[in-house]
Amino acid sequence: MGDDILVEKRGAVRLITINRPSKMNSLDFAANEALVAAFRGFEEDDDARVAVVTGAGEAAFCAGADLKTYTMAFAGTPAPEFRRRYTNGPGFGGITRNLDVFKPIVAAVSGFAISGGFELALACDIRFCSPNAEFALQDAKWGFHACDGGLIRLPQIVGLGHAMEIILTGDRIGADHAQRIGLVNRIYPRSELLDKTLEFAQALARRSPLSHRFAKEVMKRSVGLPLEEALRLESRSFYDLGRTEDLAEGTTSFRERREARFKGR
């Protein structure tokens, strides 16, 4: 992955760290492509069950795009090539667009999660943060709007009214506000944030990976579907899950009063 994006194996958990603290963990094009590769590797690794995403240092989770390299790319890349690579390809941070990862991804946010960095956190499934966390989509201050899922995911997570306030004002919100509106699940002291998040991820990794994959896919794909169609998708997924070895192991472990040993089959 190089020095900008670090991937560590912690059993069945993969810790993915944006390691550009001197740049507020903003992503230039090279770091962005390395993060895309990290998420693809996580999705393709059968031994990896949960990912934790964080930023190095205390100042920022991710402050968005490194604007110098993105400005140069806009100026220097022909429109068809830019469209092929960056509009039709994976979005900012990889998972914000055109890259499906149906395994749990947990964000550990310390400091700023701004613009593209906020959108990266929104694309994760669960968000923990420290008290110094600040979230914002500041685009309206500069004449544009979010383009990597912020306009789509934020209303789904916090509701339309809260999302409108955050998007239209461009103002930052702190950790307590974020938890009140359901943007973050838990707040931990900065010194405990990563350990607590990894502890949570390890607990998730002991659950059925197929259950996670099937459930996450249903939840993602059912957004916007008519209720009857969404319910059929859920029912079909449940039927498919019922034909797996993991379900047999789960029911056996329940009868034998022991922890299940899931193999993802």
SENUMAR-452002 format. One record per residue (C-alpha): residue number from 1; residue in one letter; x, y, z. Coordinates in pm, 1 decimal. Last residue first. Layout:
<sites>
     i   aa          x          y          z
   NUM    A          X          Y          Z
...
</sites>
This chain:
<sites>
     i   aa          x          y          z
   265    R    -1932.0    -2121.2      408.3
   264    G    -1792.0    -1830.4      608.5
   263    K    -1614.2    -2048.9      859.0
   262    F    -1815.5    -1978.1     1173.7
   261    R    -1713.1    -2129.3     1505.0
   260    A    -2020.1    -2073.2     1723.4
   259    E    -1978.1    -2009.8     2093.4
   258    R    -2106.9    -2295.7     2306.9
   257    R    -2441.8    -2401.2     2448.2
   256    E    -2458.1    -2731.2     2256.0
   255    R    -2802.2    -2651.8     2114.3
   254    F    -2695.5    -2296.2     2025.8
   253    S    -2366.4    -2422.8     1877.4
   252    T    -2562.3    -2659.5     1652.3
   251    T    -2793.8    -2380.4     1534.0
   250    G    -2498.0    -2159.4     1447.7
   249    E    -2300.6    -2438.2     1282.2
   248    A    -2595.3    -2523.6     1057.1
   247    L    -2632.8    -2155.5      973.4
   246    D    -2262.4    -2133.2      893.0
   245    E    -2281.7    -2436.5      664.1
   244    T    -2513.1    -2242.9      433.8
   243    R    -2855.7    -2325.9      288.9
   242    G    -3046.6    -2100.7      528.9
   241    L    -2848.6    -1801.6      404.6
   240    D    -3004.8    -1844.0       60.6
   239    Y    -3355.3    -1847.6      211.2
   238    F    -3282.4    -1538.4      421.1
   237    S    -3151.1    -1358.3      111.7
   236    R    -3469.4    -1445.5      -75.4
   235    S    -3682.6    -1310.6      210.1
   234    E    -3487.5     -984.4      229.4
   233    L    -3511.7     -927.2     -146.2
   232    R    -3883.4    -1005.9     -133.6
   231    L    -3923.2     -749.6      144.5
   230    A    -3745.3     -487.8      -67.0
   229    E    -3976.2     -559.1     -361.6
   228    E    -4286.3     -524.7     -143.6
   227    L    -4156.9     -202.1       12.6
   226    P    -4078.1      -31.3     -317.6
   225    L    -3701.7        2.2     -361.2
   224    G    -3522.8      323.5     -269.5
   223    V    -3269.7      160.4      -40.6
   222    S    -3313.5     -217.2      -71.5
   221    R    -2968.4     -272.8     -220.2
   220    K    -2778.4     -143.6       81.3
   219    M    -2984.1     -318.4      349.6
   218    V    -2996.5     -643.4      152.3
   217    E    -2621.2     -635.8       88.7
   216    K    -2549.7     -566.5      454.4
   215    A    -2767.0     -859.1      562.8
   214    F    -2608.4    -1106.8      319.6
   213    R    -2252.4    -1006.0      404.2
   212    H    -2307.3     -993.8      779.4
   211    S    -2489.1    -1327.9      788.6
   210    L    -2214.0    -1472.0      570.9
   209    P    -1951.1    -1346.8      813.6
   208    S    -2128.5    -1514.3     1107.8
   207    R    -2024.6    -1338.6     1427.2
   206    R    -1675.3    -1362.8     1573.7
   205    A    -1556.0    -1078.9     1349.7
   204    L    -1810.6     -848.4     1509.2
   203    A    -1645.0     -901.7     1848.2
   202    Q    -1305.9     -824.6     1694.1
   201    A    -1451.0     -507.4     1543.5
   200    F    -1578.2     -391.7     1882.7
   199    E    -1235.6     -447.0     2037.9
   198    L    -1079.6     -266.4     1742.4
   197    T    -1308.9       31.0     1802.1
   196    K    -1236.1       32.2     2174.2
   195    D     -859.8       19.0     2111.5
   194    L     -883.0      294.8     1850.3
   193    L    -1087.0      530.3     2064.6
   192    E     -922.9      475.1     2404.1
   191    S     -671.1      761.5     2416.2
   190    R     -915.4      990.4     2235.2
   189    P    -1186.8      928.3     2493.9
   188    Y    -1476.1      732.9     2339.2
   187    I    -1794.9      847.9     2166.7
   186    R    -2041.1      593.5     2027.6
   185    N    -2277.6      538.3     1735.1
   184    V    -2198.2      846.2     1528.9
   183    L    -2435.4     1024.6     1290.3
   182    G    -2738.6      943.0     1501.3
   181    I    -2860.3     1298.8     1552.6
   180    R    -2755.7     1315.2     1917.4
   179    Q    -2423.5     1142.8     1843.7
   178    A    -2320.1     1405.4     1590.5
   177    H    -2423.1     1686.2     1824.7
   176    D    -2203.2     1538.8     2098.3
   175    A    -1910.5     1487.7     1858.5
   174    G    -1904.4     1837.1     1712.3
   173    I    -2074.8     1992.0     1409.5
   172    R    -1903.5     2200.8     1145.4
   171    D    -2097.7     2447.3      932.2
   170    G    -2150.2     2406.7      556.0
   169    T    -2486.5     2577.9      603.7
   168    L    -2679.1     2393.5      329.9
   167    I    -2525.2     2052.3      387.3
   166    I    -2537.1     2035.0      768.1
   165    E    -2883.2     2192.2      799.0
   164    M    -3027.8     1986.6      514.0
   163    A    -2887.5     1667.5      665.2
   162    H    -3051.2     1740.2     1000.1
   161    G    -3387.5     1793.3      830.1
   160    L    -3359.7     1499.8      590.3
   159    G    -3282.2     1229.6      846.3
   158    V    -2954.6     1139.6     1018.2
   157    I    -2835.6      828.3      832.4
   156    Q    -3043.0      825.4      513.3
   155    P    -3015.4     1204.6      485.3
   154    L    -2631.3     1175.9      507.3
   153    R    -2604.8      895.8      251.8
   152    I    -2729.9     1069.1      -63.3
   151    L    -2600.7     1425.0      -43.1
   150    G    -2273.1     1302.2      102.3
   149    G    -2225.5     1030.6     -156.6
   148    D    -1906.4     1142.9     -323.9
   147    C    -2017.9     1468.3     -488.8
   146    A    -2072.9     1715.5     -206.1
   145    H    -2179.7     2062.9     -319.3
   144    F    -2037.4     2363.3     -502.1
   143    G    -1984.0     2735.3     -446.4
   142    W    -1707.2     2755.9     -188.2
   141    K    -1913.7     2789.9      127.9
   140    A    -2160.8     2531.6       -3.1
   139    D    -1877.0     2275.5       -9.4
   138    Q    -1819.8     2275.5      366.8
   137    L    -1955.5     1925.8      430.8
   136    A    -1864.7     1909.9      796.9
   135    F    -1777.1     1681.9     1088.4
   134    E    -1571.5     1760.2     1395.8
   133    A    -1420.9     1502.9     1631.2
   132    N    -1252.8     1630.1     1949.9
   131    P    -1472.3     1414.7     2175.7
   130    S    -1350.3     1091.6     2008.7
   129    C    -1543.4      908.0     1740.4
   128    F    -1716.1      581.6     1651.7
   127    R    -1890.2      534.9     1316.6
   126    I    -2064.8      224.7     1184.7
   125    D    -2130.7      115.5      825.7
   124    C    -1862.6      319.7      650.2
   123    A    -1971.7      528.1      351.1
   122    L    -2054.0      816.8      585.7
   121    A    -1694.3      816.5      710.9
   120    L    -1569.2      848.0      351.9
   119    E    -1817.3     1130.1      291.1
   118    F    -1682.0     1311.6      597.8
   117    G    -1330.5     1275.5      459.1
   116    G    -1452.9     1404.3      123.3
   115    S    -1586.8     1717.9      296.8
   114    I    -1432.9     1724.8      646.2
   113    A    -1379.3     1456.4      905.8
   112    F    -1162.7     1659.1     1143.5
   111    G    -1038.8     1531.7     1477.2
   110    S    -1055.7     1166.0     1571.9
   109    V    -1284.5      932.3     1380.4
   108    A    -1272.6      552.8     1412.2
   107    A    -1475.4      425.8     1115.0
   106    V    -1615.7       71.4     1109.5
   105    I    -1652.4     -136.2      791.1
   104    P    -1864.5     -451.7      795.1
   103    K    -1834.7     -676.6      487.3
   102    F    -2036.4     -625.9      170.1
   101    V    -1779.3     -408.4       -5.3
   100    D    -1917.0     -265.8     -328.7
    99    L    -1692.8      -20.9     -513.7
    98    N    -1872.4      210.4     -756.0
    97    R    -1899.2      508.1     -517.6
    96    T    -1799.2      615.1     -164.2
    95    I    -1601.8      297.4      -99.5
    94    G    -1278.2      397.6     -268.3
    93    G    -1168.3      696.6      -61.2
    92    F    -1320.9      932.1     -315.8
    91    G    -1529.3      734.2     -562.3
    90    P    -1441.6      412.9     -740.6
    89    G    -1450.2      434.0    -1122.5
    88    N    -1719.6      581.0    -1346.4
    87    T    -1649.4      934.2    -1231.3
    86    Y    -1282.8      896.2    -1144.9
    85    R    -1111.0      678.3    -1402.3
    84    R    -1346.0      677.3    -1699.8
    83    R    -1471.3     1032.4    -1647.7
    82    F    -1119.0     1168.5    -1608.6
    81    E    -1012.8      983.6    -1924.0
    80    P    -1309.0     1117.1    -2123.2
    79    A    -1257.8     1473.1    -1986.5
    78    P     -886.5     1498.6    -2068.3
    77    T     -673.3     1513.2    -1752.7
    76    G     -450.5     1817.4    -1695.3
    75    A     -671.9     2085.3    -1544.1
    74    F     -894.9     1858.2    -1335.1
    73    A     -592.0     1654.0    -1233.0
    72    M     -393.3     1964.3    -1136.7
    71    T     -681.2     2082.6     -918.6
    70    Y     -699.6     1735.8     -760.3
    69    T     -327.6     1735.0     -683.8
    68    K     -336.8     2074.8     -515.8
    67    L     -670.1     2004.6     -348.0
    66    D     -547.9     1719.5     -131.3
    65    A     -896.1     1574.0     -103.6
    64    G    -1086.0     1542.6      221.5
    63    A     -972.3     1639.0      570.7
    62    C     -946.2     1278.0      682.9
    61    F     -957.9     1141.7     1038.0
    60    A     -785.6     1456.7     1152.9
    59    A     -586.6     1620.1     1430.9
    58    E     -512.9     1322.8     1654.7
    57    G     -249.1     1133.3     1460.8
    56    A     -297.5      881.5     1179.9
    55    G     -647.5      849.0     1035.7
    54    T     -889.3      561.6     1085.1
    53    V    -1066.4      278.7      905.3
    52    V    -1152.9      -48.2     1081.3
    51    A    -1230.5     -344.6      857.2
    50    V    -1422.2     -661.0      946.4
    49    R    -1412.1    -1019.9      814.8
    48    A    -1069.2    -1070.9      659.4
    47    D     -976.5    -1437.4      609.2
    46    D    -1157.6    -1456.3      275.1
    45    D     -950.3    -1166.0      141.5
    44    E    -1125.3    -1024.5     -167.9
    43    E    -1317.5     -750.7       15.3
    42    F    -1012.5     -646.4      217.5
    41    G     -792.1     -636.4      -91.2
    40    R    -1046.0     -421.2     -272.8
    39    F    -1059.5     -189.3       27.5
    38    A     -681.3     -157.6       37.4
    37    A     -659.9     -105.2     -340.2
    36    V     -906.6      184.3     -319.5
    35    L     -697.5      326.5      -34.1
    34    A     -386.0      305.2     -252.1
    33    E     -574.2      483.2     -531.7
    32    N     -664.4      764.9     -292.2
    31    A     -308.1      787.3     -166.0
    30    A     -179.2      827.3     -522.3
    29    F     -447.4     1081.5     -615.1
    28    D     -387.5     1298.6     -308.6
    27    L     -581.3     1218.5        4.7
    26    S     -610.3     1446.4      305.8
    25    N     -479.1     1291.5      625.1
    24    M     -443.2     1638.0      780.2
    23    K     -152.7     1686.2      536.6
    22    S      118.1     1637.8      802.1
    21    P      -90.6     1346.0      933.3
    20    R      -67.1     1154.2      603.1
    19    N     -108.3      794.7      719.4
    18    I     -465.8      698.2      633.9
    17    T     -489.9      383.4      843.2
    16    I     -665.1       57.8      749.2
    15    L     -689.9     -191.4     1036.3
    14    R     -799.9     -528.5      902.7
    13    V     -983.5     -757.3     1141.7
    12    A     -983.0    -1138.6     1116.5
    11    G     -670.5    -1157.5     1333.6
    10    R     -538.1     -803.1     1357.3
     9    K     -382.0     -764.2     1013.8
     8    E     -245.6     -417.5      946.2
     7    V     -300.1     -205.3      635.5
     6    L     -122.1      128.8      605.4
     5    I     -208.4      392.3      345.6
     4    D       37.7      678.7      290.0
     3    D      351.9      468.5      340.9
     2    G      298.2      231.7       49.1
     1    M        0.0        0.0        0.0
</sites>
